[in-house]
Amino acid sequence: MCIRDRIFYDTSKPEGVSVRTASIENQKKWLDWSPKVSFAEGIGKTIDWYAESVDREALVEHFEMLLFERSAG
């Protein structure tokens, strides 16, 4: 018997979670941890760091390859 023969879909169940959101409530409760910066501030800092760090000429020259290539690590 092939694995496909054993898989069935229960159509009476919903297809998945309709809404997903991130929550740090468990980290606060279980680890007594909370972030030092907001998500928006962290993303902003990451973008600023990347803009300062990237070799723009190399990025432009190899953009297509970098966009689709996966690292081997």
Secondary structure as GFF3:
##gff-version 3
##sequence-region A 1 73
A	DSSP	alpha_helix	3	6	.	.	.	ID=ss1
A	DSSP	alpha_helix	25	31	.	.	.	ID=ss2
A	DSSP	alpha_helix	39	53	.	.	.	ID=ss3
A	DSSP	alpha_helix	56	61	.	.	.	ID=ss4
A	DSSP	alpha_helix	63	68	.	.	.	ID=ss5
###
